[in-house]
């Protein structure tokens, strides 16, 4: 089987899409299938040895000139603009990163179509990216997409298509089925793959498959709580400098080992505070008490699979708030608003995780259910069944 893998690109730091796509690529290759990427080489792009990439364009936030757009998110963080914007649905996310601008969307679809014609895949696998689904439809190739319950709910609640005019016009111009919102394109693929569990993301349908986390080298553990505290906020309302300051003031005097992953600061170590662009989370989680996260799906899945509860500060992003609410509902973590993310409140939350074993117990149970779903191996099973 030949699979064209298409992760979503953005100039912001958000590792989830590339991580999930890489996990599927490695598993498919291990199972003897031929895979290539069609990906934009953004800040999150991580190539795999021996796997070709048909380079795709990277969208610029709000469609700004790229030399301005590539700095837009870091400028917004410094000015505190992200704390003033409420992200209500995935259409708005795609608008903000620039993926719905007609000129960009047309270029992106064109590049994926070129990759299809050269590689001639049996299936196009899209990771939260719309252009490959349109390209596959135009080229008559089967497609599968990564999907999520938050996208489903936001699509049903908001079908105004207020940000989708460019995509709607492009789709109409190609003679494809009419859409009200760009999110309607997610209904086109033969199968929707949810990298979570029914407990965390309840969503039903004949073409919906829960597969659990798409993470490379997933390990489930039942180890006792250790002294590691891991923090990753990605592109969130809490900047790297603020995160380091808050964790230093709250936990710098303790026996905990604090590991902060960020691409916004130069790596350094000071006492028990360690900052780097990337850590081996799988290794650190083996001795972790808590994972401090912005509520991104990969962070949540990785933590639960290791039986480690989460302290989630999702800000005003709808998907992350959904994830945080799911973890809180299972009592496998604690949700905290940005205004409450202070040294005192963080220290109190860490003390709660230390004293109350119910969070770790529930995180292990949730992780165990995720592990049974199959992950990337299940995705390859699904793709094989489509053929």
Residue pairs with C-beta under 8 A, 6 or more apart in sequence:
1 28
1 33
1 34
1 122
1 123
1 383
1 384
1 387
2 33
2 34
2 35
2 119
2 120
2 121
2 122
2 123
3 24
3 25
3 28
3 33
3 34
3 35
3 36
3 121
3 122
3 123
3 124
3 125
3 383
4 35
4 36
4 37
4 38
4 112
4 115
4 116
4 119
4 121
4 123
4 124
4 125
4 132
5 21
5 24
5 25
5 35
5 36
5 37
5 38
5 39
5 125
5 127
6 21
6 37
6 38
6 39
6 56
6 112
6 124
6 125
6 126
6 127
6 129
6 131
6 132
7 17
7 18
7 20
7 21
7 37
7 39
7 127
7 129
8 17
8 99
8 127
8 128
8 129
9 17
9 39
9 40
9 41
9 42
9 44
9 45
9 56
9 57
9 58
9 59
9 129
10 42
10 44
10 58
10 59
10 97
10 99
11 42
11 43
11 58
11 59
11 60
11 61
11 69
11 70
11 72
11 73
11 97
12 43
12 61
12 73
12 97
12 235
13 43
13 44
13 73
13 234
13 235
13 262
13 263
13 264
14 44
14 234
14 235
14 296
15 44
15 234
15 296
15 298
16 296
16 297
16 298
17 44
17 127
17 128
17 129
18 39
18 44
18 45
18 46
19 214
19 215
19 216
19 298
20 127
20 146
20 195
20 214
20 215
20 298
21 37
21 39
21 125
21 127
21 214
22 46
22 48
22 216
23 214
23 215
23 216
23 375
23 376
24 125
24 214
24 376
24 379
24 380
25 35
25 37
25 48
25 51
26 48
26 216
26 376
27 375
27 376
27 377
27 379
27 380
28 35
28 376
28 380
28 383
29 35
29 50
29 51
31 377
31 380
33 380
35 51
36 51
36 52
36 53
36 54
36 115
36 119
36 121
37 47
37 48
37 51
37 52
37 53
37 54
38 53
38 54
38 55
38 56
38 111
38 112
38 115
38 132
39 45
39 53
39 54
39 55
39 56
40 55
40 56
40 57
40 58
40 59
41 53
41 55
41 58
42 58
43 263
47 53
54 111
54 112
54 114
54 115
54 118
54 119
55 111
56 108
56 111
56 112
57 104
57 107
57 108
57 111
58 66
59 97
59 98
59 99
59 101
59 104
59 108
60 66
60 68
60 69
60 70
60 72
60 98
60 104
61 69
61 72
61 73
61 96
61 97
61 98
62 69
62 72
62 95
62 96
62 98
63 69
63 98
63 101
63 103
63 104
64 72
64 98
69 98
73 82
73 235
74 264
75 81
76 82
77 239
77 264
78 239
82 236
82 237
82 315
83 237
83 315
83 316
83 338
85 316
86 316
87 93
87 96
87 316
87 317
87 318
87 319
88 154
88 158
88 318
89 154
89 155
89 157
89 158
89 183
89 318
90 128
90 150
90 151
90 154
90 155
90 183
90 318
90 319
91 100
91 154
91 155
91 158
91 161
91 162
91 163
91 164
91 181
91 182
91 183
92 163
93 317
93 319
94 100
94 130
94 163
94 182
95 163
98 104
99 105
99 108
99 129
99 130
99 131
100 163
100 164
100 166
100 167
100 182
101 166
102 165
102 166
102 167
102 169
102 170
103 166
105 130
105 131
105 166
105 167
105 170
106 170
108 131
109 131
109 134
109 135
109 138
109 170
112 124
112 131
112 132
112 135
112 136
113 135
113 138
113 139
116 124
116 135
116 136
116 139
116 141
117 139
121 141
122 141
122 142
122 387
123 141
123 142
123 143
123 144
123 383
123 386
123 387
124 132
124 133
124 135
124 136
124 141
124 142
124 143
124 144
125 132
125 143
125 144
125 145
125 379
125 383
126 132
126 133
126 136
126 143
126 144
126 145
126 146
126 189
127 145
127 146
128 145
128 146
128 148
128 151
130 167
130 182
130 185
130 186
132 143
133 143
133 145
133 185
133 186
133 188
133 189
134 170
134 171
134 174
134 176
134 185
136 142
136 143
136 189
137 143
137 176
137 188
138 174
138 176
142 190
142 386
142 387
143 188
143 189
143 190
144 189
144 190
144 191
144 192
144 193
144 382
144 383
144 386
145 186
145 189
145 191
145 192
145 193
146 192
146 193
146 194
146 195
146 214
147 186
147 192
147 193
147 194
147 203
147 208
148 194
148 195
148 196
148 201
148 297
148 319
149 194
149 196
149 201
149 202
149 203
149 322
150 201
150 318
150 319
150 322
150 323
151 183
151 186
151 319
152 203
153 322
154 183
154 318
155 181
155 183
155 184
155 186
158 181
159 180
159 181
159 184
160 180
160 181
161 168
161 179
161 180
161 181
161 182
163 182
164 179
164 180
164 181
164 182
164 183
167 179
167 182
167 185
168 178
168 179
168 180
168 181
168 182
171 177
171 178
171 179
171 185
172 178
177 188
179 185
186 192
189 207
190 207
190 386
191 207
191 208
191 209
191 382
191 386
192 205
192 207
192 208
192 209
193 209
193 211
193 379
193 382
194 201
194 203
194 208
194 209
194 210
194 211
195 211
195 212
195 213
195 214
195 297
195 301
196 210
196 212
196 213
196 297
196 301
196 370
197 210
197 212
197 366
197 369
197 370
197 373
198 210
199 326
199 330
199 366
199 369
200 323
200 326
200 327
200 330
200 366
200 370
201 210
201 326
203 210
209 378
209 382
210 373
211 373
211 374
211 375
211 376
211 378
211 379
211 382
212 301
212 370
212 371
212 372
212 373
212 374
212 375
212 378
213 297
213 298
213 301
213 302
213 304
213 305
213 370
213 375
214 375
214 376
214 379
215 298
215 301
215 302
215 305
215 375
217 282
218 282
218 302
218 305
218 371
218 375
219 282
219 286
219 305
219 306
220 305
220 306
220 307
220 367
220 368
220 371
221 285
221 286
221 306
221 307
222 307
222 364
223 286
223 287
223 307
225 288
225 289
225 353
225 354
225 360
226 286
226 287
226 288
226 289
227 255
227 256
227 257
227 287
227 289
228 256
228 257
228 259
228 284
228 285
228 287
228 288
228 289
229 247
229 251
229 256
229 257
229 258
229 259
229 288
229 289
229 290
229 292
229 350
230 259
230 261
230 279
230 281
230 284
230 285
230 288
230 290
230 291
230 292
231 243
231 247
231 258
231 259
231 260
231 261
231 291
231 292
231 293
232 260
232 261
232 262
232 281
232 291
232 292
232 293
232 294
232 296
232 299
233 240
233 243
233 262
233 292
233 293
233 294
233 313
234 294
234 296
234 299
235 294
236 294
236 313
236 314
236 315
236 317
236 320
237 313
237 315
237 316
237 338
238 246
238 294
238 313
238 315
238 338
238 341
239 264
240 260
240 262
240 264
240 265
240 275
241 264
241 265
243 260
243 262
244 260
244 265
244 273
244 275
246 341
246 342
246 343
246 346
247 258
247 260
247 273
247 292
247 346
248 258
248 270
248 273
249 343
250 342
250 343
250 344
250 346
250 347
250 350
251 258
251 272
251 346
251 347
251 350
252 258
252 271
252 272
252 273
254 272
255 272
256 272
256 289
256 350
257 272
257 274
258 272
258 273
258 274
259 274
259 276
259 279
259 284
260 273
260 274
260 275
260 276
261 275
261 276
261 277
261 278
261 279
261 281
262 275
262 277
263 277
265 275
266 275
267 275
267 276
267 277
268 274
268 275
269 275
281 302
282 302
282 306
285 291
285 302
285 303
285 306
285 308
286 306
288 303
288 306
288 308
289 308
289 350
289 353
289 354
290 308
290 309
290 310
290 311
290 349
290 350
290 353
291 299
291 302
291 303
291 308
291 309
291 310
291 311
292 310
292 311
292 313
292 346
293 299
293 300
293 303
293 310
293 311
293 312
293 313
294 312
294 313
294 314
294 315
294 317
294 320
295 312
295 313
295 314
295 317
295 319
295 320
295 321
295 323
295 324
296 320
296 323
297 319
297 323
299 310
300 310
300 312
300 323
300 327
301 370
303 309
303 310
303 363
304 310
304 327
304 332
304 363
304 366
304 367
304 370
305 367
305 370
305 371
306 367
307 360
307 363
307 364
307 367
308 360
308 363
309 332
309 333
309 334
309 353
309 359
309 360
309 362
309 363
310 327
310 332
310 333
310 334
310 363
311 333
311 334
311 336
311 346
311 349
311 350
311 353
312 320
312 323
312 324
312 327
312 328
312 333
312 334
312 335
312 336
313 335
313 336
313 337
313 338
313 341
314 320
314 321
314 323
314 324
314 335
315 321
315 338
316 338
324 333
324 335
325 335
327 333
327 335
327 366
328 334
328 335
330 362
330 365
330 366
331 358
331 359
331 362
332 359
332 362
332 363
332 365
332 366
333 359
333 363
334 349
334 352
334 353
334 359
336 345
336 346
336 349
352 359
353 359
353 360
374 381
